Structure formats: structure tokens, C-alpha cells
Amino acid sequence: MEAQGAGQWLLGSALDRAASQPPSSNQNKGDRVGEPETTGTILARTDDLVRGNAVAAAIAIIALATLDTLLDASPRQSFAVSGIVSFVAQYGLTVAALQKLGLMSDGERGSRMPAMFGLLFVTGLATFLGIVLLIVPGVILVVRWSIAVPILLAERATIREAMRQSWERTAGRFWPIFGVIAIYFGVLIAASAVAVLVFAGNPVGTFVMNLLINIVAVGMWYAAIAIYQRARPATRELGEVFA
């Protein structure tokens, strides 16, 4: 009885500490405990992540846009080369952001790249087939697997486990996540239309289009991390209290 009472007291003390602790310096705006998850809160945390990693994000966006523009002259090679470079950029930016937030240790970098490649291949193929067949299934897969990459990297999950965990943790968050994706692609479509009108027939237009595409891509990478921040298991947070 005494051991049980001591255990209950220890657990209660830990929970009290968790409730009374001020927000961590790694915690973004809009990430307050108990606040409902909305498209706005996800975008707010994404904005914080982009600001906190502004130099790396800007370099990646400009480099990718420049490379894509140069490769447009060689269509046969451009897709493969651009895809590989984009993959490396996504891996580097995601790992750096997760480490900066304290969600991934420095020693976990190199070994996860092959697993991430496999994850993106499987989810990308399934999503493509879903969009081709009926569109709606593809959209659902994009939303429900949106945090598979952060799970794979931060928690060293297998490809299958990352997909399963992402599906489970995005339950109840479908519409906020869908709203983020819709806003990003809506802005891309509108900005691209303006760019086509302004730079019609001008080589600068190609670079501007590639720039817009990569801004959205990088924004979505950071949005995935922002969603993952609030979708982490409660047991992991409790473990950090006892640490």
C-alpha cells in the first residue's frame, strides 16, 4: 500500500510539474497546451519554424529554383536530378529543424536517409495512384501521411510504422491539415497565374515559377514538423518530465 501511495504521489508531482512549467524556448507560438488545433495554429507554428530557420530555408529555396531553371533546358535529366537534390534538401532542413527543437539528437542523422527515401517512394506512389484513380483518395492520403517523415526521423520508426503512426495521429486533424495544404496550393496557383501574365515570354518567368513552387514545397516540409509537434504521444512528453 505504501509503495502504491508513493508511486501515485510521484506521478502526481510529475504531472504538477508539467502543468506548472513555462513553455519551452523551443515551443512555438500557437503551441499552448489545450489550445484547439486549427489551420491558423498550424500556420502560426510553421511561420515560427521558417523564421527560426530562415537562412537555411532561403538558401534551399533559391538554390532549388536556380537548379530547376537551369535543368529546364534538359527535360530528360531535369526530373531525376531535381528530385534527388530536392530530397537531400528536404532531409537536411527537416533534420536541422527537428534537432533545433530538441526532437532529434545530433547522432541520428546519416542512417535515416535511405529509410526516408523508401518512405517518400511508397507514399508518393500510393498518393499518385489515388489522385489518378479518383482524386479524393489521393488527397486523403496526403493529409493522413503528412507527418510520416518527421515520425520516421525523430522517432527512428520503420517505414510501415511511420505511415501507421501518421495515419493514427492525424485522426481528428484532417480539416485543419487539409486547410493548410489548400492555402499553400491556392497561393501557388494564384501567384503562378500572376507570374505568367507579368513575365509572359520572359526567361525570368521560368525562374519565378520555380521559385514559387519551391517556396510552397519548403513551406510544406516545415508545416509537417509543425503538425508533428502537436501530434507527439503524451507518453513521450511525460517521459521528458521525469528526465
N, C-alpha and C positions, 0 to 999 in steps of 0.2 A: 504493500500500500504506500509506504514511504517513497519507494523508488518511482511508483507511478505518479505520486504527487510532485516529486522533484522534476520528473520529465514534463509534466503539464506546466509547472512553473517556468521551466527553461524555455519551452515552446512559446508560452505567453509572453515572456520577456523579449524573446526574439521578434515576435510579431509587433510588440510595442515599439521596439527599436526601429523596425521597418516603417511603421506608421509615422514615427516622430522625426525620422531623419529628413533633412532638407534635400531637395532634388540634387542629384549628382551633377558635377560640372559637365559630364558627358550627355546629360539629359537635354533633349531639345525642347524648344517651345512647343506647346500643344501636346506634350507627353506627360501630362499630370495624371496621377492615379485617379481613376474613377470618371475621367472625362470621356464622354461617348466618342467613339471613333467615327469620324466623318471625312468626306473628301477634303474639307478645309483643314482638318488637323493633320491629315497625311501630307497635304501640300505644304503646310507650315513646317513640318519636320523635314520634308525634302528640301525646302528652301534653306533651312539651317545647315543641313548636310552639305549642300552645294556651296554655301558661303564659307563653311569651315574647311572645305577642300577646293577653294576657288581656283588656286593656281594650277593644281593638277588637272582639274576639270577643264579649265580653259585651254591648257596645253593639249590635252587629249582631243578636244573638240576641233581646234584649229588644225592639228596635225592630221586627224582623220579626214576632215573636209578637204585639206590640201591634197592628201594622198588620193582620195576618191576622184578629185577633179583631174589629177594627172593621169589616173588609170582609166578615165573615161575614153581615152584615145585607143585603149587596147581592151575591148569588151571581153575577149576570151580569157584574159588573165585577171581582169579587174575584180571579178566576183570572188575568186579564191583568195587573192592577195588581200583585198579589202576585208574579207570575212576573217582571215587569220589575224590581221592587225587589230581589228575591232574586238575580237575575242581576247587578245592579250590586254588590250586597254580596259575592257570590262573587268577582267580578272584583277589587274593591278589596282584600279580605282576602288573596286569592291573590297578587296583585302585591306587596302590602306584605310578606308573609311571604317571598316569593322574593327581594325586594330586601334584606331584613334578613339573609338567609342568604348574600348575595353571589352569587346565582344569576341575577340580572337587574339590569341597570343602570337608573338613575333615568330615563334618557331614552327608555325603551322603553314607556311606559305607554299613552298615548291610542290609538295606531294599532292595537292588538290587540283592542279591544273588539268591532268588527264580526266579526273572524275567530273570536273565541271564541263569539259568538252563533251563527254558522254552524255551528261545531263541535258545540255543545250541541244545536242543532236536528237535525243529521244523526244524531248518536249517540243522542240521545233518541228519535227516531222509529224508528230501527233496533232499539233495545232494547225499545221498547214493542211493536213488531210481533213480536219474538222471544218476549216474555213471553206475548202474547196467543195466538200460534200453538202454542207448546209449552212455555213457561216456561223450560226448561233453556237453550235458545239465548240467551234474554234475559239470564239470569244469567251465562252465559259472556261475553257482550258487555260487561256491566257491569264484570266483573273485568278483561278484557283491554284495555278502553279507559279504565281507571281513572286513568291518568296522562297522558291526552291533553291536558288543559287545561294542566298545568304545562309540558309539552313545547312546546305552542303558544306560551305566553307567554315562557318562559325562553330558548327556542332560536329564536324567531321562525319556527317551522315553518309550513308551509301546513296547511290542514285535513286534506288527504289524508295528508300526511307525518306529522302528529301522530298520526293514527289508526294509521298503519302502524307508526310507531316504538313507540307504546304497546303494540300487539299483540306486537311482537317482544321488547320489554324486559320484559314481564310473563310471558314464557315461563319456566317453571320456578319461578314465584312464584304460581301460580294458587291453591293451597290456603291459603298464608298470607294472601293478599289476600281470598280468599273468607271466611276465618275472621274477619277484621276486619269485613267487611260483615255477616256473620251475627251477630256480637256486637252491633254497633250496632243492627241492626233487632230483635234479640231483646230487648235492653234497652228499646227503644222500645215494643215490643208489651207487655212486662210492666208497664212504668211506666204506659202508657196504660190498661191494664186496671185498675190500682190507682186511677188518677185518675178513671176512670168510676165506680168503686164509691164513692170518697170524696166526689166532687163531683157525684153524680148529680142532675140537675135544677138545678144551681147555675151561674150565668153564669161563675163563677170557673173552672169546669171547662173551658170553651172556651179560656180563656187558657192554662191549664196544658197542655192538649193541644197547642196551637200552640207553646208554649214547648218542649215535649219534641221535637216534630217539627223545630224549627229548631236545637235543640241537636245532634240527630243529623245534620242537613244540614251545619252548620258543622263538626262533627267529621269528616265525610267529606271536606270540602274540604281540611282540614289533613292528613288521612290520605293523600290523593292526593299532597300535597307530600312527606310522609314517605317514601312509596314511591318517588317520583321521585328523592329524594336518593341512594338506593342503586342506582337503575337508570340513572344517568347513564353515558354512554360513558366507557370507560377513557381513550380518546384525549383527551377534554376535560380529565381530571384531569392527564394527563401534560403537556398544554399549560400548565396552571397552574403546574407545577413549573418549566418553562423561563421563565415570565414573570418 
